[in-house]
Amino acid sequence: MIVAVTGASGRIGRATLAELARAGHEVWALDVTLPPVGLARRSLVVDLTSAGDVFGALDGADAVIHLGAHPSEAHHVRHRVYSNNTASTANVVSAAVALGIRRVVYASSITVYGLDWQARHGGITALPVDESCGTRPDDFYALSKLAGEAVVDLGAREHGVYGASLRIAMVVGEDEYADRGRPRDESDASGGLWSYVDARDVAQAARLATEHVEALGPGNHVFNVGAADAHTRGPVGEVIARWVPELAHLARGVEGSAFSIARARTVLGYGPRHSWRDHVAA
């Protein structure tokens, strides 16, 4: 299968190129900067907000994994984050529809849930949190990710696209465990309920979604993607109870992760292979 990957030079993108190539797929890399040499059969400099660039770059592909986005409001003003991300997704889905690319896998985000607010205002009624939890984006990045899901849903509902939206926890690259990857017991990480995921495991989920989404039928199929464990040294239930007392009664006895990946495991065969414990001293 020829799989085009947008945002191919980022931490998830590089891992996804390698994951797809190992599985025998022909990989095309699309980004504003080129990935390292050798990761893709074809590498193109593409502005995802340019419909012409996107249509030209995707022509001939069998599937697209759309990772490209401004990843937060940290380095871009909020309206730019929203307009860039929503226009990029609209262009990718529009091109997929026009070019007959039926498989579209979209990198959404755990931030669409607004878990820190929901945790303190009765929005979370069970732990671990699964895909049935309501959404409440609380910044323009999270809103752009939810809007992207709606675009994929439109492509599926009106044009027969087979879509998958991956709601991804905080991502740690394989070379980032010395800082970004350290456990967060002493920080309020309630926005993700102390979840995280290795970029290589996100790549696995993206590959599996690409390979299996057509068998799931037309629609936008939503999956949480995270690690099997929490980003805490102690039991995550105890950490949640300390930082978010409103959830103490639900957190009692919770082990592993408070962000459920059961659906991805069952439907896609997803199985996280990486843990911060393999990289950070106990």
VOBA-1610 file (N, C-alpha, C; in pm, whole numbers, padded with zeros to 5 digits, always signed):
BEGIN
Met+00084-00119+00000Met+00000+00000+00000Met+00088+00125+00000Ile+00052+00223-00080Ile+00122+00351-00079Ile+00056+00441+00025Val+00131+00477+00129Val+00076+00556+00240Val+00148+00689+00247Ala+00072+00798+00234Ala+00129+00932+00248Ala+00114+00975+00394Val+00219+01033+00449Val+00220+01076+00589Val+00246+01226+00593Thr+00150+01304+00642Thr+00175+01446+00659Thr+00240+01468+00796Gly+00309+01581+00809Gly+00383+01605+00934Gly+00491+01501+00955Ala+00550+01456+00846Ala+00640+01340+00849Ala+00772+01365+00919Ser+00807+01491+00940Ser+00937+01521+01002Ser+00927+01537+01154Gly+00807+01531+01209Gly+00789+01545+01354Gly+00821+01417+01429Arg+00808+01422+01562Arg+00843+01306+01645Arg+00755+01185+01612Ile+00625+01207+01589Ile+00538+01097+01550Ile+00562+01060+01404Gly+00581+01161+01320Gly+00598+01137+01178Gly+00716+01048+01146Arg+00832+01077+01206Arg+00950+00996+01179Arg+00929+00851+01222Ala+00867+00834+01339Ala+00839+00699+01387Ala+00740+00627+01296Thr+00644+00701+01242Thr+00543+00640+01155Thr+00604+00598+01021Leu+00693+00678+00968Leu+00761+00639+00843Leu+00833+00506+00862Ala+00906+00496+00973Ala+00982+00372+01000Ala+00890+00254+01022Glu+00780+00275+01096Glu+00684+00167+01125Glu+00621+00116+00996Leu+00580+00205+00909Leu+00516+00165+00783Leu+00614+00092+00692Ala+00736+00142+00684Ala+00836+00079+00598Ala+00867-00063+00645Arg+00877-00080+00776Arg+00903-00215+00830Arg+00791-00312+00796Ala+00669-00259+00784Ala+00554-00343+00753Ala+00539-00367+00603Gly+00629-00311+00523Gly+00628-00338+00380Gly+00550-00239+00295His+00507-00127+00354His+00434-00027+00278His+00530+00068+00207Glu+00486+00123+00095Glu+00561+00231+00030Glu+00520+00362+00098Val+00619+00438+00143Val+00590+00554+00227Val+00627+00683+00155Trp+00533+00778+00158Trp+00557+00913+00107Trp+00556+01008+00227Ala+00655+01094+00235Ala+00667+01190+00346Ala+00632+01330+00297Leu+00538+01394+00366Leu+00494+01529+00331Leu+00512+01619+00453Asp+00585+01729+00437Asp+00603+01823+00547Asp+00665+01951+00493Val+00673+02054+00577Val+00737+02178+00537Val+00889+02165+00542Thr+00938+02065+00613Thr+01081+02031+00611Thr+01094+01882+00581Leu+01201+01844+00516Leu+01218+01705+00477Leu+01266+01620+00595Pro+01219+01496+00605Pro+01266+01406+00710Pro+01406+01357+00678Pro+01472+01289+00771Pro+01604+01233+00743Pro+01603+01143+00620Val+01711+01145+00547Val+01723+01065+00424Val+01706+00918+00457Gly+01631+00849+00372Gly+01616+00705+00385Gly+01490+00659+00454Leu+01414+00752+00514Leu+01293+00711+00585Leu+01173+00693+00494Ala+01177+00750+00374Ala+01061+00745+00285Ala+01106+00722+00141Arg+01019+00657+00063Arg+01046+00639-00080Arg+01041+00772-00154Arg+00952+00859-00108Arg+00930+00989-00172Arg+00911+01094-00064Ser+00984+01205-00071Ser+00972+01312+00027Ser+00943+01443-00046Leu+00838+01511-00002Leu+00796+01635-00066Leu+00780+01747+00035Val+00826+01866-00001Val+00798+01984+00079Val+00658+02032+00044Val+00569+02030+00143Val+00427+02057+00119Val+00374+02153+00225Asp+00306+02257+00179Asp+00231+02346+00268Asp+00090+02292+00275Leu+00052+02235+00389Leu-00079+02171+00400Leu-00195+02269+00393Thr-00169+02398+00412Thr-00277+02495+00398Thr-00300+02534+00252Ser-00216+02483+00162Ser-00232+02506+00018Ser-00301+02386-00044Ala-00424+02405-00091Ala-00499+02295-00151Ala-00423+02236-00269Gly-00359+02322-00348Gly-00285+02273-00464Gly-00170+02182-00424Asp-00095+02223-00323Asp+00014+02140-00272Asp-00038+02003-00228Val-00148+02004-00152Val-00199+01880-00094Val-00254+01788-00203Phe-00332+01842-00295Phe-00386+01760-00403Phe-00273+01699-00485Gly-00172+01779-00519Gly-00061+01729-00598Gly+00019+01623-00526Ala+00040+01643-00396Ala+00123+01550-00319Ala+00054+01417-00294Leu-00078+01416-00282Leu-00151+01294-00249Leu-00191+01213-00371Asp-00182+01270-00487Asp-00225+01199-00608Asp-00146+01070-00626Gly-00215+00958-00628Gly-00150+00828-00645Gly-00137+00747-00517Ala-00166+00809-00402Ala-00157+00737-00275Ala-00281+00651-00254Asp-00265+00546-00174Asp-00377+00459-00137Asp-00439+00497-00003Ala-00360+00563+00080Ala-00405+00601+00214Ala-00325+00722+00259Val-00383+00795+00356Val-00311+00909+00412Val-00323+00905+00564Ile-00210+00926+00631Ile-00206+00945+00775Ile-00176+01093+00798His-00273+01164+00852His-00261+01310+00864His-00216+01348+01005Leu-00086+01374+01018Leu-00027+01413+01146Leu+00005+01562+01151Gly+00019+01626+01037Gly+00069+01762+01030Gly-00022+01863+01099Ala+00035+01943+01189Ala-00042+02044+01263Ala+00053+02128+01346His+00008+02249+01383His+00074+02320+01493His+00032+02249+01621Pro+00127+02201+01702Pro+00093+02109+01811Pro+00044+02173+01941Ser+00039+02305+01947Ser-00010+02372+02068Ser-00012+02522+02039Glu-00049+02598+02142Glu-00044+02744+02130Glu+00088+02801+02182Ala+00186+02714+02207Ala+00311+02758+02268Ala+00391+02850+02177His+00389+02827+02046His+00477+02901+01957His+00404+02970+01841His+00271+02963+01841His+00192+03032+01740His+00072+03096+01809Val+00030+03211+01758Val-00088+03275+01816Val-00209+03186+01792Arg-00306+03196+01880Arg-00415+03097+01881Arg-00494+03091+01752His-00522+03207+01690His-00601+03202+01567His-00523+03134+01456Arg-00389+03147+01459Arg-00307+03081+01359Arg-00307+02930+01378Val-00303+02886+01503Val-00311+02742+01532Val-00441+02685+01476Tyr-00550+02753+01506Tyr-00681+02702+01463Tyr-00694+02704+01310Ser-00658+02815+01249Ser-00676+02825+01103Ser-00583+02729+01028Asn-00458+02717+01075Asn-00365+02624+01012Asn-00415+02480+01021Asn-00455+02440+01141Asn-00491+02300+01161Asn-00621+02262+01091Thr-00719+02350+01097Thr-00846+02317+01034Thr-00836+02321+00881Ala-00764+02421+00828Ala-00747+02427+00682Ala-00670+02306+00630Ser-00566+02266+00704Ser-00487+02150+00663Ser-00572+02024+00656Thr-00653+02003+00758Thr-00737+01883+00761Thr-00842+01888+00651Ala-00901+02005+00632Ala-00999+02019+00524Ala-00936+01989+00388Asn-00815+02036+00366Asn-00747+02010+00239Asn-00715+01862+00222Val-00669+01797+00328Val-00635+01655+00320Val-00759+01571+00289Val-00868+01597+00361Val-00989+01518+00339Val-01050+01549+00203Ser-01051+01675+00163Ser-01103+01711+00032Ser-01024+01642-00080Ala-00892+01641-00066Ala-00809+01575-00167Ala-00834+01426-00167Ala-00848+01366-00049Ala-00875+01222-00042Ala-01005+01189-00113Val-01109+01269-00091Val-01237+01245-00158Val-01223+01258-00308Ala-01160+01365-00354Ala-01148+01391-00497Ala-01061+01287-00568Leu-00958+01238-00499Leu-00862+01146-00561Leu-00897+00999-00538Gly-01006+00974-00466Gly-01046+00837-00442Gly-00963+00764-00339Ile-00901+00839-00247Ile-00825+00778-00138Ile-00923+00748-00026Arg-00952+00621-00003Arg-01060+00585+00088Arg-01016+00580+00234Arg-00888+00558+00262Arg-00841+00541+00399Arg-00775+00670+00450Val-00833+00728+00554Val-00781+00850+00613Val-00767+00830+00763Val-00645+00838+00814Val-00620+00828+00957Val-00575+00965+01006Tyr-00642+01016+01107Tyr-00623+01153+01153Tyr-00571+01155+01296Ala-00467+01234+01319Ala-00412+01251+01454Ala-00491+01358+01527Ser-00585+01313+01610Ser-00656+01403+01699Ser-00578+01408+01831Ser-00643+01442+01940Ser-00570+01465+02065Ser-00659+01438+02186Ile-00596+01393+02292Ile-00663+01378+02421Ile-00720+01511+02469Thr-00666+01623+02420Thr-00711+01754+02467Thr-00855+01783+02429Val-00914+01710+02332Val-01053+01738+02296Val-01147+01711+02413Tyr-01106+01628+02509Tyr-01191+01597+02623Tyr-01196+01710+02727Gly-01090+01791+02735Gly-01084+01892+02841Gly-01091+01826+02978Leu-01008+01724+02998Leu-01023+01639+03116Leu-01001+01711+03248Asp-00910+01809+03251Asp-00887+01877+03378Asp-01011+01949+03425Trp-01083+02018+03335Trp-01210+02083+03372Trp-01315+01980+03407Gln-01329+01878+03323Gln-01433+01777+03345Gln-01412+01704+03478Ala-01285+01682+03513Ala-01255+01611+03637Ala-01307+01687+03758Arg-01310+01819+03749Arg-01348+01902+03863Arg-01492+01951+03857His-01564+01913+03751His-01702+01962+03735His-01799+01850+03700Gly-01768+01729+03741Gly-01863+01619+03726Gly-01872+01557+03589Gly-01780+01592+03500Gly-01787+01537+03365Gly-01731+01397+03351Ile-01653+01353+03449Ile-01597+01218+03446Ile-01672+01133+03549Thr-01735+01027+03501Thr-01817+00944+03588Thr-01759+00805+03610Ala-01649+00774+03540Ala-01585+00643+03556Ala-01440+00654+03515Leu-01356+00574+03576Leu-01215+00562+03539Leu-01184+00415+03514Pro-01101+00384+03414Pro-01036+00476+03321Pro-01136+00544+03225Val-01099+00660+03174Val-01181+00734+03080Val-01170+00670+02942Asp-01287+00643+02881Asp-01285+00587+02745Asp-01347+00685+02646Glu-01370+00640+02524Glu-01415+00729+02417Glu-01557+00779+02435Ser-01631+00724+02530Ser-01767+00770+02555Ser-01771+00900+02634Cys-01658+00941+02689Cys-01651+01067+02763Cys-01684+01183+02669Gly-01758+01280+02718Gly-01791+01396+02635Gly-01668+01480+02604Thr-01680+01568+02506Thr-01570+01655+02468Thr-01597+01798+02516Arg-01488+01865+02556Arg-01498+02004+02601Arg-01363+02073+02579Pro-01327+02100+02452Pro-01198+02165+02426Pro-01189+02300+02495Asp-01070+02330+02552Asp-01058+02453+02629Asp-00951+02547+02576Asp-00899+02522+02456Asp-00815+02621+02388Asp-00829+02599+02238Phe-00765+02686+02160Phe-00785+02681+02015Phe-00719+02560+01951Tyr-00614+02508+02014Tyr-00554+02384+01962Tyr-00653+02269+01978Ala-00704+02249+02098Ala-00799+02140+02121Ala-00922+02155+02032Leu-00970+02278+02017Leu-01086+02302+01931Leu-01055+02266+01787Ser-00933+02297+01741Ser-00895+02263+01604Ser-00891+02113+01583Lys-00850+02038+01686Lys-00845+01892+01675Lys-00985+01833+01668Leu-01077+01888+01748Leu-01214+01840+01742Leu-01280+01877+01610Ala-01251+01997+01560Ala-01303+02036+01429Ala-01250+01943+01320Gly-01124+01901+01333Gly-01068+01806+01236Gly-01142+01674+01237Glu-01180+01628+01357Glu-01259+01505+01363Glu-01391+01522+01288Ala-01451+01638+01300Ala-01577+01664+01230Ala-01558+01662+01079Val-01444+01711+01032Val-01414+01708+00888Val-01400+01564+00840Val-01328+01482+00916Val-01315+01341+00879Val-01452+01273+00881Asp-01532+01306+00980Asp-01667+01250+00989Asp-01750+01289+00868Leu-01739+01414+00824Leu-01810+01459+00705Leu-01765+01380+00582Gly-01634+01362+00568Gly-01584+01286+00455Gly-01636+01143+00455Ala-01648+01087+00574Ala-01700+00950+00585Ala-01849+00944+00557Arg-01923+01034+00619Arg-02069+01031+00610Arg-02120+01064+00471Glu-02058+01163+00406Glu-02110+01211+00279Glu-02036+01155+00158His-01914+01103+00178His-01834+01063+00063His-01774+00924+00075Gly-01810+00849+00177Gly-01766+00710+00186Gly-01622+00688+00227Val-01561+00788+00288Val-01425+00771+00338Val-01425+00677+00457Tyr-01323+00594+00466Tyr-01301+00512+00585Tyr-01204+00588+00674Gly-01255+00643+00784Gly-01174+00731+00866Gly-01148+00675+01005Ala-01036+00714+01062Ala-01004+00683+01202Ala-00943+00808+01264Ser-00996+00849+01378Ser-00942+00961+01452Ser-00877+00908+01579Leu-00748+00932+01593Leu-00672+00883+01708Leu-00658+00994+01810Arg-00721+00977+01927Arg-00710+01076+02035Arg-00588+01040+02118Ile-00480+01111+02089Ile-00346+01073+02134Ile-00310+01145+02264Ala-00256+01069+02359Ala-00206+01126+02484Ala-00078+01205+02459Met-00024+01269+02564Met+00102+01342+02550Met+00211+01251+02494Val+00275+01296+02387Val+00370+01211+02315Val+00513+01238+02359Val+00587+01130+02380Val+00729+01137+02415Val+00808+01067+02305Gly+00902+01138+02245Gly+00989+01077+02146Gly+01090+00984+02212Glu+01143+00890+02135Glu+01234+00792+02195Glu+01360+00856+02252Asp+01393+00977+02210Asp+01513+01045+02260Asp+01478+01155+02361Glu+01357+01154+02416Glu+01312+01264+02502Glu+01287+01222+02647Tyr+01327+01102+02685Tyr+01293+01054+02819Tyr+01373+01123+02929Ala+01485+01185+02896Ala+01564+01252+02998Ala+01495+01376+03052Asp+01402+01433+02974Asp+01331+01553+03021Asp+01180+01538+03007Arg+01130+01545+02888Arg+00985+01535+02864Arg+00926+01403+02915Gly+01007+01299+02914Gly+00956+01167+02948Gly+00961+01130+03094Arg+01005+01220+03180Arg+01014+01187+03322Arg+00874+01185+03385Pro+00850+01096+03481Pro+00717+01085+03542Pro+00675+01215+03610Arg+00543+01234+03624Arg+00489+01364+03664Arg+00403+01356+03791Asp+00444+01273+03886Asp+00369+01264+04013Asp+00354+01399+04080Glu+00458+01484+04069Glu+00459+01611+04142Glu+00409+01727+04058Ser+00342+01698+03949Ser+00285+01803+03864Ser+00137+01776+03841Asp+00061+01882+03824Asp-00081+01867+03794Asp-00095+01836+03645Ala-00102+01708+03614Ala-00118+01663+03475Ala-00259+01610+03454Ser-00356+01673+03522Ser-00494+01624+03513Ser-00554+01643+03375Gly-00495+01731+03293Gly-00545+01749+03157Gly-00537+01622+03074Gly-00448+01531+03114Gly-00440+01402+03046Gly-00451+01287+03143Leu-00492+01317+03266Leu-00500+01216+03373Leu-00370+01137+03384Trp-00258+01208+03371Trp-00124+01152+03387Trp-00097+01040+03285Ser-00156+01055+03166Ser-00129+00959+03058Ser-00017+01014+02970Tyr+00039+00928+02889Tyr+00144+00964+02793Tyr+00151+00851+02693Val+00233+00868+02590Val+00254+00759+02494Val+00384+00783+02419Asp+00457+00677+02393Asp+00579+00684+02313Asp+00541+00704+02166Ala+00617+00789+02097Ala+00589+00816+01956Ala+00586+00689+01873Arg+00667+00591+01909Arg+00670+00466+01833Arg+00542+00387+01851Asp+00477+00401+01966Asp+00348+00334+01985Asp+00236+00407+01910Val+00244+00539+01901Val+00149+00611+01817Val+00164+00565+01673Ala+00287+00547+01629Ala+00312+00499+01493Ala+00249+00363+01470Gln+00260+00276+01570Gln+00196+00145+01559Gln+00045+00159+01542Ala-00016+00244+01625Ala-00161+00264+01616Ala-00201+00321+01480Ala-00122+00415+01428Ala-00153+00473+01298Ala-00144+00369+01188Arg-00042+00285+01193Arg-00029+00178+01093Arg-00147+00082+01101Leu-00179+00038+01222Leu-00289-00057+01238Leu-00422+00003+01190Ala-00446+00129+01222Ala-00568+00194+01177Ala-00572+00200+01025Thr-00460+00232+00962Thr-00454+00238+00817Thr-00485+00102+00755Glu-00430-00001+00814Glu-00446-00136+00759Glu-00586-00192+00782His-00652-00153+00893His-00778-00217+00931His-00902-00131+00914Val-00885-00001+00888Val-01002+00086+00893Val-01105+00053+00787Glu-01064+00004+00671Glu-01162-00028+00567Glu-01253-00141+00612Ala-01198-00235+00688Ala-01280-00348+00737Ala-01383-00302+00839Leu-01362-00185+00899Leu-01456-00132+00997Leu-01577-00066+00931Gly-01566-00040+00802Gly-01675+00021+00728Gly-01665+00172+00725Pro-01744+00236+00635Pro-01742+00382+00628Pro-01779+00443+00762Gly-01714+00551+00796Gly-01738+00619+00923Gly-01608+00676+00975Asn-01618+00752+01082Asn-01500+00805+01149Asn-01489+00732+01282His-01397+00639+01291His-01385+00552+01407His-01284+00613+01504Val-01326+00639+01627Val-01246+00712+01725Val-01178+00615+01821Phe-01048+00638+01844Phe-00971+00552+01933Phe-00882+00637+02024Asn-00883+00609+02153Asn-00781+00663+02242Asn-00650+00589+02217Val-00540+00663+02218Val-00408+00603+02199Val-00317+00652+02310Gly-00269+00560+02392Gly-00181+00594+02502Gly-00092+00477+02538Ala-00012+00496+02641Ala+00071+00388+02693Ala-00014+00295+02779Ala+00043+00180+02813Ala-00028+00085+02899Ala-00022+00126+03045Asp+00077+00209+03080Asp+00095+00252+03218Asp+00077+00403+03227Ala+00075+00452+03351Ala+00062+00596+03373Ala+00199+00660+03383His+00201+00793+03371His+00325+00869+03378His+00353+00908+03523Thr+00346+00809+03610Thr+00366+00831+03754Thr+00448+00717+03813Arg+00530+00750+03914Arg+00604+00645+03985Arg+00512+00566+04077Gly+00421+00636+04144Gly+00327+00571+04232Gly+00202+00529+04157Pro+00111+00457+04223Pro-00016+00419+04159Pro-00091+00543+04111Val-00137+00539+03989Val-00200+00658+03932Val-00326+00696+04008Gly-00396+00598+04064Gly-00515+00630+04141Gly-00484+00718+04260Glu-00372+00693+04326Glu-00333+00774+04441Glu-00292+00914+04397Val-00224+00924+04284Val-00183+01056+04234Val-00305+01138+04195Ile-00400+01076+04129Ile-00523+01147+04091Ile-00597+01195+04216Ala-00610+01110+04315Ala-00681+01148+04437Ala-00615+01266+04507Arg-00481+01273+04499Arg-00408+01382+04565Arg-00428+01514+04492Trp-00423+01512+04361Trp-00433+01635+04284Trp-00577+01674+04250Val-00663+01574+04235Val-00803+01601+04196Val-00894+01528+04294Pro-00913+01583+04413Pro-00993+01512+04514Pro-01136+01481+04468Glu-01185+01559+04371Glu-01319+01533+04318Glu-01330+01394+04256Leu-01216+01335+04215Leu-01218+01203+04153Leu-01170+01092+04246Ala-01147+01126+04373Ala-01088+01028+04465Ala-01171+00900+04474His-01304+00913+04473His-01389+00795+04486His-01382+00706+04363Leu-01355+00764+04246Leu-01342+00685+04123Leu-01201+00631+04105Ala-01103+00703+04159Ala-00963+00667+04138Ala-00916+00555+04229Arg-00991+00526+04333Arg-00950+00424+04429Arg-00925+00290+04359Gly-00803+00241+04371Gly-00769+00111+04315Gly-00732+00112+04167Val-00738+00229+04102Val-00703+00235+03960Val-00552+00214+03943Glu-00515+00121+03860Glu-00375+00094+03830Glu-00355+00104+03679Gly-00230+00093+03636Gly-00205+00109+03493Gly-00230+00253+03453Ser-00314+00273+03354Ser-00344+00408+03307Ser-00490+00443+03336Ala-00516+00572+03360Ala-00653+00619+03379Ala-00715+00661+03247Phe-00644+00642+03136Phe-00688+00677+03001Phe-00701+00545+02925Ser-00823+00501+02903Ser-00847+00367+02850Ser-00809+00354+02702Ile-00732+00251+02672Ile-00698+00218+02534Ile-00760+00083+02495Ala-00861+00042+02570Ala-00921-00091+02549Ala-00980-00104+02409Arg-01041+00002+02358Arg-01103-00009+02225Arg-00998-00028+02117Ala-00888+00046+02124Ala-00781+00029+02026Ala-00721-00110+02035Arg-00707-00161+02156Arg-00656-00298+02174Arg-00748-00399+02107Thr-00877-00388+02134Thr-00974-00487+02088Thr-00999-00479+01938Val-01018-00358+01888Val-01059-00339+01748Val-00940-00341+01653Leu-00831-00276+01692Leu-00715-00262+01603Leu-00604-00363+01632Gly-00605-00423+01749Gly-00494-00508+01789Gly-00375-00429+01840Tyr-00400-00306+01884Tyr-00295-00218+01935Tyr-00240-00271+02067Gly-00108-00269+02079Gly-00044-00310+02203Gly+00080-00227+02227Pro+00075-00130+02318Pro+00193-00045+02343Pro+00313-00128+02384Arg+00429-00095+02327Arg+00552-00170+02351Arg+00649-00094+02442His+00622+00034+02466His+00722+00118+02531His+00668+00182+02658Ser+00756+00195+02757Ser+00722+00256+02885Ser+00835+00348+02929Trp+00798+00455+03002Trp+00903+00542+03058Trp+00994+00465+03150Arg+00944+00357+03208Arg+01023+00278+03302Arg+01144+00211+03235Asp+01140+00197+03105Asp+01251+00138+03031Asp+01364+00239+03007His+01337+00366+03036His+01431+00472+03000His+01474+00559+03118Val+01393+00564+03225Val+01419+00654+03338Val+01448+00569+03461Ala+01551+00604+03533Ala+01588+00529+03653Ala+01476+00535+03757Ala+01453+00424+03825Ala+01347+00416+03926Ala+01380+00504+04045
//
